[in-house]
Amino acid sequence: MALASAQPGPLTKRKLKLMICDDSNIIRRKIERELRIDCLQVIATASNGKQAIEAFRKEPADVVTMDITMPEMDGIECVEHLVKMKPDVLILVISALSDKATAIEALKKGANGFLCKPFTDRQLTEALEELLRGAGNVD
């Protein structure tokens, strides 16, 4: 009888901390509910950029999903702040603003990917896996 290896597999190198930032409670819950990547653990949610920065200061996330249009501080400004605090943070912008200019602006500020709303659970999983693969966190 072979014993299972104690070594974690490529998808479970270590738990990565995920923060979800969106002004819609429905979207925040949808992302939490539909998250199908074992190595991601939700550590915080925020309904605007200011809350995201406060939560990030307390416990920096490895991965962030970020809405663009939010009250108090929009996602593009928040991306800029988060990247200054932790340059290697991975940020997936999830927004209904599907125009190229918005996506390009978010990427220029430090975001790593862009997913348009509405999205399916499969699209969310694929976008997050692509983000993690690009950073060498999954195979």
C-alpha positions in Angstrom: 0.0 0.0 0.0 1.5 3.3 -1.1 1.3 6.3 1.3 0.1 9.6 0.0 2.9 12.2 -0.3 2.9 14.9 2.4 4.1 17.3 -0.2 1.4 19.7 -1.5 0.6 19.5 -5.2 1.2 22.4 -7.6 -2.3 23.9 -6.9 -1.7 23.8 -3.2 1.8 25.2 -2.8 0.3 27.4 -0.1 -2.9 29.1 0.6 -3.1 32.5 -1.1 -5.1 35.3 0.6 -7.9 36.7 -1.5 -9.7 40.0 -1.0 -12.9 40.8 -2.9 -13.7 44.5 -3.5 -17.0 45.4 -5.1 -19.8 47.8 -4.1 -22.4 45.2 -4.9 -23.0 42.7 -2.0 -24.5 40.4 -4.6 -21.3 40.3 -6.6 -19.1 39.9 -3.5 -21.2 36.9 -2.4 -21.2 35.5 -5.9 -17.4 35.5 -6.1 -17.1 33.9 -2.6 -19.7 31.3 -3.5 -18.4 30.4 -6.9 -14.7 30.4 -6.0 -13.5 27.0 -7.2 -9.7 27.3 -6.6 -8.5 25.5 -3.5 -5.4 27.5 -3.0 -7.4 30.8 -2.6 -8.8 31.7 0.8 -11.1 34.8 1.2 -9.7 36.9 4.0 -11.5 40.1 3.4 -14.3 41.8 1.4 -14.7 45.5 0.8 -17.5 47.6 -0.7 -15.2 50.5 -1.9 -11.6 51.4 -2.4 -11.2 53.0 1.0 -12.4 49.9 2.8 -10.1 47.8 0.6 -7.1 49.8 1.5 -7.9 49.6 5.3 -8.4 45.8 5.1 -5.2 45.5 3.0 -3.2 47.4 5.6 -4.4 45.0 8.4 -3.7 41.9 6.3 -2.3 42.2 2.8 -3.9 39.9 0.3 -2.0 38.0 -2.4 -4.8 38.2 -4.9 -7.6 40.9 -5.2 -10.7 41.0 -7.3 -11.5 44.7 -7.9 -14.6 46.5 -9.2 -13.9 49.8 -11.0 -17.0 51.9 -10.4 -17.5 52.3 -6.6 -18.3 55.1 -4.2 -15.7 57.0 -2.1 -12.7 55.6 -4.1 -12.9 53.9 -7.5 -11.1 50.7 -8.4 -8.4 52.3 -10.6 -7.3 54.6 -7.8 -7.4 51.7 -5.3 -5.3 49.4 -7.6 -2.6 52.1 -7.6 -2.6 52.2 -3.8 -2.5 48.5 -3.3 0.4 48.0 -5.8 2.4 50.7 -4.0 1.8 48.8 -0.7 2.6 45.4 -2.1 4.1 45.4 -5.6 3.6 41.7 -6.2 -0.1 41.7 -5.4 -2.2 40.1 -8.2 -5.3 42.1 -9.2 -8.1 40.9 -11.3 -10.4 43.8 -12.3 -14.0 42.6 -12.6 -16.2 45.3 -14.1 -19.2 46.0 -16.2 -17.2 48.7 -17.9 -16.0 46.6 -20.8 -14.5 49.3 -22.9 -10.8 48.9 -23.8 -9.7 52.3 -22.3 -10.9 51.3 -18.8 -9.1 47.9 -19.0 -5.9 49.5 -20.3 -6.0 52.2 -17.6 -6.4 49.5 -14.9 -3.5 47.4 -16.3 -1.3 50.5 -16.5 -1.9 51.2 -12.8 -0.9 47.6 -11.9 -3.8 45.3 -12.4 -2.9 41.9 -13.9 -6.2 40.9 -15.6 -9.7 42.0 -16.6 -13.0 40.1 -16.4 -16.3 41.7 -17.7 -19.6 41.5 -15.8 -21.8 39.6 -16.0 -19.6 36.5 -15.6 -20.1 32.8 -15.1 -18.5 30.7 -12.4 -16.4 29.1 -15.1 -15.2 32.5 -16.5 -14.3 33.6 -12.9 -12.3 30.4 -12.3 -10.5 30.6 -15.6 -9.6 34.3 -15.1 -8.2 33.6 -11.6 -6.3 30.5 -12.8 -4.8 32.5 -15.7 -3.8 35.2 -13.2 -2.2 32.6 -10.9 -0.5 30.7 -13.7 1.1 34.0 -14.9 2.6 34.5 -11.5 3.8 30.9 -11.3 1.3 29.8 -8.5 -0.5 27.1 -10.5 0.5 24.8 -13.3 
